[in-house]
Amino acid sequence: MAQAKPQIVFDPWNDPKAKPLIQCRSITKRFGDFTAIDNIDLNIYEKEFFALLGPSGCGKTTLMRMLAGFETPTEGKITIDGQDVAQVPPNKRAVNMMFQSYALFPHLSVWENIAFGLKREGASKERIEERVAEMLRLTRLEKFARRKPHQISGGQRQRVALARSLAKAPKLLLLDEPLGALDKKLRQDTQFELMDIQERTGTTFVIVTHDQEEAMTVASRVAVMNAGVIMQIATPADIYEQPNSVYVADFIGDVNIIEGNASVDKSGPEGAVSIAYAEGQDPVHAVATTPVTEGARVFYAIRPEKITVSHKPDPDRANHAFGKIIDIAYLGNISTYRVELASGKVISATMTNARRLERRAFTWEDEVWLSWTRTAGIVLTN
Amino acid sequence: MNLRRIMLIAVPYLWLVALFLVPFLIVVKISLSTTAIAIPPYSPTFDLAQGWAGFKDFLSQLSFDNFTFLTQDDLYWKAYLSSLQIAALSTLFTLIVAYPIAYGMARVPDEWRPTLLMLIILPFWTSFLIRVYAWMGILADEGLLNQFLMWLGVISKPLHIMNTPKAVYIGIVYTYLPFMILPIYAALDKMDESLNEAAIDLGASRLSAFWLVTLPMSRPGVIAGCFLVFIPALGEYVIPQLLGGSKTLMIGKVLWDEFFSNRDWPVASAVAVVLLVILIVPIVLFQRNQQKQQEAES
């Protein structure tokens, strides 16, 4: 049977027959009377690059430490590859962890650090030699094998930590803020390197991070966490375009949130709603993906780059608002305009700077029209 | 180098010259003299008034006889050996007692640590002599320890600890324990807890994680602690004198006897000089350890 197109989409989470590698069932973790993790359900599939994203203290590290075995859930069940791991101590799990501080053994050389796990499982000498050499090659550290951790740079240490945690070929690799200690430029390069290594080794990665850009770049799916609860699990694109709550919309990237009362718009397409948000202002015309009751309080979330700024309202777009530019943030490739509407509401709009700066069309105090389409934003009820 | 810096460095060096080098040279000089029934009880004495000829005469009277004497009487080398043995063994015992305490202190919640550190240092607030005397009361045949054990019914007749080397070991371990605990605690406290977790994560058991990671990480502290106990224990006088009885031979006691019982200042000085030479080896090793540790940290 000839296939028209090779299957390149990786989405086991949409396949009801796929068996998750890791299943968390109603996991709760309490420290005293503080609930760090509150009744979480989570499936992670083989070969996934899964990101736990959230602000510090949201429970993402606790969740990761439960997967590693350093914490036990107060309630609920974790299975890895079908096996309940409640009674399996961390040193017996096919799970390895890359620590935020890297936790390299300072008294051992790079080579000995990478060989540490292999020696513990009693691998033969040839096997250790071969595997360590392979890891050194994978992380481009061959030249530094004999050095001690304090004799190499931060970026190299990060790679040693990665090589060490991959050496035992774990089913699951946990990465706790793996790039947190690197500077911005190195971090970006390392993100791609991480993705490359994940792909080549075929290991399932779970990364914990508070950096949304990092999570969006590397992960196949992202779980946004807040206060011990998972707010949303979705692909980076869906998290960005289809946030399910104001919290997620606000946490990922920049967003304008317009709060108003919804009324069903019979003249528009299916699901069309009008959101009245200020006296004397045209209501926002939007399409709700979930049914909205008449008169319900809703939040309309729209990304700045989805709004255009112009001197005249754009007739092709359903929504228009008139206002005055109060601030311009020039970032080189793009500029963000902060426009104050008559009601006092401030809306951000981003435009690419296709023209040179001196020929820029708008400046401070200019009166402008903001326009956006009916489907540009998203209607949220919570 | 400017004057300011020279001055700054000169202060501690002048201090050392005045309070260590000069007295030491006097001791060396006495060790090369012979006993005399006089004040001071040795000759020759140095007399500036006689000028150059007097100085040459003075030099010609010095001799190494006292050092030769130390090798002829087996009392001395036996005392040195016994001191080395007692110092080495009690250093080992101190380490065995101190390590778990330091380990525990480094693992308790942060708010407990100042209190525990305080408790370790607290004994220094009372006189060392009084504390050693207190041990006499505890270890004696009719002392607290024996009474307690007999009351418990563990033993039927008193244990004979007082005036044996056992009492000296107990005294040294007790006295020098803080010097062992503090450097080990400092090393363990600095250690990142995630190192241990990393070892366990990579498949090590708790015990092998301790053996392969925690112990090597605390090694500089262990070495520093051992020297801090061994060096003063080697020349210890008060503890063997009060707790060890007449049969415990230690060089500190021999030194005292030569000075005050025999009034043989030259031989006593020779004993002291040899003791110092023996101590130089561990002191140099200790310095090298400290230096290496500083280099590793920088």
Interface residues (C-beta under 8 A of the other chain):
Chain A: A68 F70 P89 P90 N91 K92 V95 N96 M97 F99 Q100 S101 A103 L104 F105 P106 H107 F116 G117 R120 E121 H150 R164 S165 K168
Chain B: D192 S194 L195 E197 A198 A199 I200 D201 L202 G203 A204 S205 S208 L212 V213 P216 M217 R219 A296
